[in-house]
Amino acid sequence: MTKKSTIQDKMYSDIQDESIFTSAQTNGYNYLTEIFDRNVFPTEKALTDLTYFDEEMPEHSSNAHTVLEHLHTYGSPATVTNMGGRYFGFVCGSSVPVGLAAKNLATYWDQSPTMNVLSPIGSKLETVVENWLKNIFNLPKRTVAGFVSGTSMATFCGLAAARYRLLANQNWNINEDGFFNAPKIRVVTGKQAHSTVLKAISLLGFGKNTIEWVDVDNQGKIIPELIPELDNTTLLILQAGNVNSGSFDDFESICEKANKAGAWVHIDGAFGFWVGAVNQLKHLTKGAEKANSWAVDGHKTLNTPYDSGVVLCEDKEALMSALHMSGRYIITSKERDGTFYTPEMSRRARIVELWAILKYLGKSGVDEMILGMHKRAQQFANELKNENGFTILNDVVFNQILVRCNTDELTVKTLNRIQKLRTCWVGGSQWKGKQVIRISVCSWATTESDIVKSANSFKQALREVQKLTLIAK
Ligand SMILES: *Cc1c(COP(=O)(O)O)cnc(C)c1O
């Protein structure tokens, strides 16, 4: 007689109890409908209540309802509502509703698009979206895509492909022979490269000290004339969307030069590459199609749920070789086997949300949504520009705005006050050695009235800080 498995019985009965799933769904849905008006950052009480999670790993199993109630009661209030229209911190993005719902459905599927045989639907959607993305961004037909967790990983994959190719050009197989005695690869990038680019450079063993840095202009763009002589051992990393100013490197002229020299160009296009899908803005990425690899997010500008990024690479062999995966049990097919394009073997089928959102929006919807972010950003800048005490430091070419008060001290205090008011949320940064408030407009949900409310909160915060400073004097 087999021993009765109580936990197994319990889980079978959980599946029979529809209310476990419907109550989680209802709580989630109610949350979604309320957060657009909620305080953007959690209240002090919500933060204090997080101590309810501080406990030892339970000795015994508990009731599924209890687990979910606990999570909702203490978890939901302690979220940051980047889903709403007044979150402008970092560069985050909301989620297009249909994407959330599609993810919900796919949650029950729990697919891993590692191989076609593991998930025919995952494989199909990856194939379809790969084609759509090539088309939207006007990339060469031979381009392939890997669906990874974000731009950090996409850039890692792009640079790994570059490393493979640039060494193979010098008759060196990095996979077999490693990096210790390999011929040299030069790495050239701008002084405003994103920290995740530097992370990938370190992880791949290039070493940050070997970087040949190129000076940038007052918007953070690489100055093309200052790029050193390129050759076929050079990896050049450009940027579509500076994380502070939102600026774009001059791809047209730089890529042409790099192509002639046989250098590899990777573009970090985390949030910015999406302007390529917007008629009024696509001049900003002109020439970018001449690069060799590109990293772009789903979860920022396109507003897919986390975590979603894409590496695109015109050199399929280099990408596949760099990320190569082998094993006796690997079953390849004539269809797409996703694992050949990503570092992981197993991963979730994040393609489902990406597909659903692109299918739902269509080209005109993508264009309108992303142009809307640009327009709201311009509106925000205008609201503040006309107000004594605020200065806009960058050209608002896309969705990023750098704001400064008259001194570093006033800027930081005003920023802290804005965060305390909780009407909106913005973060700080440094721009040319000075403290700035950084605004990123990247939610589909941001309305003109959200911008007015948020700008008013900036003004109120500055007034309050100025008043306190006067009293202190
Ligand atoms: C956000 C960002 C990254 C990193 O992307 P993740 O998706 O967070 O890994 C890289 N580069 C730029 C310019 C970014 O804005």
The ligand as a MOL file (V3000), in Angstrom:
LIG
                    3D

  0  0  0     0  0            999 V3000
M  V30 BEGIN CTAB
M  V30 COUNTS 15 15 0 0 0
M  V30 BEGIN ATOM
M  V30 1 C 17.2370 50.5290 -17.8870 0
M  V30 2 C 18.4150 50.6390 -18.7660 0
M  V30 3 C 19.2840 49.5660 -18.9320 0
M  V30 4 C 19.1090 48.2810 -18.1780 0
M  V30 5 O 17.9320 47.6460 -18.5630 0
M  V30 6 P 17.2100 46.5540 -17.6440 0
M  V30 7 O 16.0470 46.1570 -18.4340 0
M  V30 8 O 16.8570 47.2550 -16.3600 0
M  V30 9 O 18.1710 45.4560 -17.4100 0
M  V30 10 C 20.3300 49.7140 -19.8160 0
M  V30 11 N 20.5140 50.8620 -20.4930 0
M  V30 12 C 19.6970 51.9210 -20.3610 0
M  V30 13 C 19.9650 53.1680 -21.1500 0
M  V30 14 C 18.6130 51.8530 -19.4940 0
M  V30 15 O 17.7910 52.8950 -19.3580 0
M  V30 END ATOM
M  V30 BEGIN BOND
M  V30 1 1 1 2
M  V30 2 1 2 3
M  V30 3 2 2 14
M  V30 4 1 3 4
M  V30 5 2 3 10
M  V30 6 1 4 5
M  V30 7 1 5 6
M  V30 8 2 6 7
M  V30 9 1 6 8
M  V30 10 1 6 9
M  V30 11 1 10 11
M  V30 12 2 11 12
M  V30 13 1 12 13
M  V30 14 1 12 14
M  V30 15 1 14 15
M  V30 END BOND
M  V30 END CTAB
M  END
